[in-house]
Amino acid sequence: MTMFLAVLFLTVMALLLVFLLTTAVIAIVDVPYMPCGSRAGRRMMELAGVKSGEMVMDLGCGDAGLLILAAKEFGACGVGYEINPFIRLYAQLRVKLSGVAHLVSVRQGNIFKTQFPTCDVIVLFLLDTANKRLAESLKQQLGPGVRIVSRAFALPGFKEIARERYGNTNLYVYVS
């Protein structure tokens, strides 16, 4: 029994170390994991004018909080992309436990190298450098009329149609 507990402990510690290293590398290279918060997320959905049945895409979706909110409170469908495999698994678990798995999916993917599906709304809570890298890809892939809301940082190359101060940050609204 003692040997079993030792192996179990070492396995858990190894998994924790892999999780921490993966998260640290991704945070340094791309975007750190930071939940958006439900009040800010709700306001983002309101600014985007999300309606029932629309498709919301969250690039760098983290724990899928924005997608869960879009499904539960606005009746939207959603797809999220998350590069960190551990956070993606956590997001998928949250989606399932929230009862919206029939409306929301979370995919493993690098948002800078992904072909995006057709959507009505895109929500972003990324760093300035990530928004700059993502802007050109979005311009090439998006059809007309896609509403985009970015929290904290502008999306260069898109015509800003609204900006709202929210707490100590800005919410930027665009239409492709």
Secondary structure, DSSP 8 states (H G I E B T S, - for coil): -HHHHHHHHHHHHHHHHHHHHHHHHHHHHS-------HHHHHHHHHHHT--TT-EEEEET-TT-HHHHHHHHHH--EEEEEES-HHHHHHHHHHHHHTT-TTTEEEEE--TTS------SEEEE---HHHHHHHHHHHHHH--TT-EEEEESS--TTS-EEEEEEETTEEEEEEE-
